[in-house]
Amino acid sequence: MGGGDIDRLPAVGPATGEQLSDAGFDSCLALAVASPRELSTATDIGEGTAHDVIQAARDAVDLGEFETGRALLERRNRIGRISLLDEEVGALFGGGIETQSITEFYGEFGSGKSQFTHQLCVNVQLPETHGGLGGRAIFIDSEDTFRPDRIESMVRGLPTSVRTALLAQRDIEGGPTDHDTLETLVEDVLDRIHVTKAVTSDHQTLLAEKAQELASEYADTGWPVRLVCVDSLVGHFRVEYPGRGKLAERQQKLNKHLHDLLRIANLYNAGIVVTNQVTADPDSFFGDPTRPVGGHILGHASNVRVYLRKARGDKRIVRLVDSPNLPDGEAVVRIVEDGIVPEELC
């Protein structure tokens, strides 16, 4: 049974199928990874029926079956990586930002977090031969950080060979023509970045659900969604749930938000990149007192954690803090008009 054949599930009739589709559960895989309470809340069906629907979907996609380590390795080889076009940083990340996982960039104000999200929104569109995934990006903006003119500068700053390869992907019979200019390329790149602004934490959570609908819409096209950026992740949650008295409620909602994002990553083979604010640990007497906010919930949800800090001038230190399969390490990049470039590039 295909991933989208929910009407053929034994527990789903036409009316239930329509409700599920309207709520964003438009494939067996999306149903299989849902919880009965989540399904019941999003539709008019009871938790008992929701349990039957989820179980039928799991049976249809063989979810929950054991697999060998070799099979898992073969599946991991299909994971995509978004390059930053820097050999040192590429080695640090094992080739690039992985799909099917959450990568967190944290650092103080001005450390370059938003610069990385902008650069990745450009690089994800590059062909795989040039370090991209040939896909589009979704940008959930909670701090008014997205700047189209910054995207333009980064596109213009791409190496000529990379720009040519990107232009060649245009949906034109025979490839690019003499009339296709750099301005055309900038417009194309901007058209493949879907930006939305979150004004509250609840709105941000809703936008993550809408992002899944958008990913579903483009899943079978030539330009599927391969990247979702949230800049920043915790800002609204910190403001709306201050103090220890509201900490548990904040963390519960943040946890749901992270799982919504991770669902997009798994369902649509997309990379999730979030930026995070920091705070100073007053109990730290030695070393760097900077700590990411979000607590253990975010720490456990982030597959890769990256600490960005300022260096002299336009240089930034990129430190890999945590990864399940990569060693800790550091690299140095420069943030210039052309985008994020290697340290030695003038």
N, C-alpha and C positions, 0 to 999 in steps of 0.2 A: 504494500500500500504506500502511495506517495505521501510526502510530507504535508500536502495540502488537501488530502481527501477526507476531511473531517465528517462530511455527510455520509460516508460509508461506514462509519463506526457504528457498531450495534446499539450503543447507548445514546446515539444522537439522531433525533428526528429533524425534519425540515425547520421547524420553529426554533428548536434548540440550536441547530447549526447556524441559523441566522443571528441569534443572540450572541453566540460565541464569536462569530466573525466580526460583528459590530463592536465587540469588546476587545478586538485585537488578537483573539486566539484563532488564527486562520490556518493553522497547520497542525498535524498530529504531534510534531515535535514541540510546538509551543504549548499544547495541552499537556504533553507528557511531563514537562518540567514545572508545571503549575501545581499549586496546593489546592485542596478542596475548598478551604475558606476563601482563598483568593478568587477562585472561579465562581463561587456562590455570591461573593460580594459584587463582582463585576456583572453578573447576570441575575435572572430571576429564578434560577434553579436552586434546589436545596443542596445541602452539603452531601447528603447520601447519593443523590444523582450525580453530583460533581465528582465524587469519588469513583463512581462507575465509569464516567466519561474519561477520567484521567487514567484509570487502569486499562481501559480499552485502547487508549492512545499509546500507552506504554507497551502494550502487547504488539501494537501495529508497527512500532518503530524499534522493537527489541531493546527498549531502554532498561537499564538495570542489569543487563547480562554481564557476566565476567568476561574479560578478554586477557590474552597473554601479554606479557611485556613486549614481545616482538610486534604484536598487532598494534599495541599502543604507540610504539616507536614509529611504525609506518604511518599511523594517523597523525602523529606530531610532525612528520616530515611534510605534511600538507599544510601546516600552519604558515601563514604569510608573515613577512617582515617588512616594515617600512623603514627604509634607510634614511639617515641624515646626511648622506653623501660625504662622510668623514670617516676615514679608515680607523682612526683611533677610537672614535665614539662607536663606530660599527663593531669593533672588537669588544668594546666594553659591554654592549648589548647583545652580543652573540649574533650579530648580523643586522639588527634593527629592532624596532618596536613590534612585538608579537601581536598577532590577532588571537582571538579566543582568550584574552586575558586583560587585566586592568593594570595599567602602568601609571604610577603616581609620581608627579614632579612636585616637590615642595621646596620652599625657600623664602627668604624675606623679600620685602618689597623691592622691585628692581633687579631681582636676581635672574630674570629671563624666562620665567615660567610661561608667560603668554607668548613669548617669541617662539618657544618650542611648539606650542599648539598651532600657531600660524604656519610655521615651517612644515609641520607634519601634514597640515591640510593641503599644502602644495605637493609635497613629496608623495603622498598616497596616490596621487593621480598619475604619477609617472609609470611607464611600462615596467614590467618586472625585470626586464633586461637592464634597466637603469635604476633599480632599487625601490621601485614603487609597487603598487598592486593594481594599477589601472582602475581605481575605484573613486567614488565620491566620498565626501565628508559631511558630518553633522556637527555643528558647533553650538552647544548650549552655553549661553553667555549670561553669567549671573553678576558680573562686576563691570559691565560695559567696557570690555577689553577688546572686542573684535574690531579690527580696522581694515576695510577693503584695500585702502591705499598701501598698507603694509604687505598684503598679499601681492599687489602689483609690483612692489619693489623686489619681493622675493622671486617672483616669476622672471622679472628682468635680470635678476642676479644669477639665474641658473646658467650653467655652462652651455655654450652654443649647441653642442652635440645633444645635450639633454633636452633643450628647448625644441630642437628639430624632431627628436623622437616623440616628444609630447604632442607636438603639432601634427605629427603623422597619424596620431590616433583619432583625428577628427573623422566624423561619420560622413566622409565625402568619397564618392566613387573614385578610385584611383589615388586617394591620399590627398595631401595638401596641394594647393595651387599657388601660383605666383601672387595671387591677391591676398593670401593669408599672411597677415602681418603679426608683429609682436603684440599689437593692440588686440587683435583677434584672439591670440593665445591667452592674454590676460582675461578677456571676457569669458572665454571657455572655462578657465580655471575657476573664476568667481561663480559661474553658473552651476558648478558642481560642488559648491560649498553651501550647505543649507544652514542658515543662522537663525537662532531664535533667542529671545532674551527672557530670562527667568526673573520675576519680580518678588517672589516669595519662595520659601522652601516647598510648600505644597504645589506651587506652580512648577517649580523645577522638577518635582517628582512626576507630575503630569506630563511634562515635556519629554521625560525619559520614555514614558509609555507611547507618546506620539512618535518618538524617534523609532521605536520598534515598528510602528505602522509604516513609516517612511521607508525603513529598511526592507520591509516586506514588499512595498510597492516597486522598489527598484531591484529586487533580488534576482529576477530573471532577465534583466536588461544587460546591455554591454557595459554599463557603468554602475555596478552594485555599490551599496554602502560598505566601505571597508574601514572606516574610522569614525569614532564618536568622541568628541572632546567636550569636557565640562570644565569651564574656567570661571570661577573656582567651585569646588565641590561643596565645601563646608561653610562658606561665607554666610549664607542666609540662615543656616541652622544655628550658627553661633549667636547671631543677633536675636533670633526669635525664641531661643531656648537658653537663656542665660542662667547661671547659677547651678549649684548641685541639685537643687530641688527638681529641676526639669531635665537633668542629665539623662536619666533613664528613657524618658519619652523621646528626647532628641536622638539618642543612639538607636532606638528602635526604628524610628523613621529613616534615619540615615542608612541603617542596615537594609531596609526594604529598597531604598533608592539604589544602593549598590548592587543588590541582587537583580533589580530591573535592568541595570546597565550590563551586568554580566550575562543576563539572558540574551541580550542583543548580540554580545560577543560570541556566544556559543551557537545561537541559531543562524547567524548570518556571517560567521567567520570574519568578524570585525575586531579591530583593536580599540580598546577603550583607554583614553588618556585623560586623566583628571589632574588638576592642579590643586594644591593645598596650601593653606596658610600655616604659619608657624608661631610658636610662643617660646619664651625663655623659661627654662627650668630653674627655679630659684634654689633648688637643692643640689644643683650641679656645681661643685667646687673646682673640678678639673675638666679640661677639654671644652668643646663647643657646647654651650647650654641650649642651643636651638633645637626645638623638638616640633615635629608636625602635630597639628591638632587632629581631632577625630577619634582619638583613643584606640583601644584594641580592635574595635569594629572595623575601622578603616585599615589598621595594620594587618589584620587577617585577610581582608578582602583584596587588598592590593597584591598582585602577584609579583610586581617589581616596584621597588621604591627608589626614587632618585632624588638626591639632595643637590640643589643648585645654590651656589654662593658666589658672591662678587669677588673679582680679583682686580688687578690693576687695569685701569682704563676700560676698554670694551671686552676684556677677557672674563670668562665665567668658568668656574670649576664644576664639572659634572661628576658627581660621585655616586656610584651604584652602591646603595646601602643594603638592599635585600633582594634576593632572587632565589627561586628554588633550584636553579641549575647553573648559575653563573657565580664566579667568585667576586668579592668586593673589589672595587677598583676606581680609578679616577682618570678623567681626561680633561683637557682644556680646549675650549672653543672661543671664538670671537663672535660677538653680535654686532654686525655692521649693517650698512644700508642694504646690501645685497642679501642679507639674511644671516643664518648661522653658518659660519665657515670655519675651517681648521685654523688652529692657532698660528701656524706658520704662513698662512696665506695673506699676502699683502693687498 
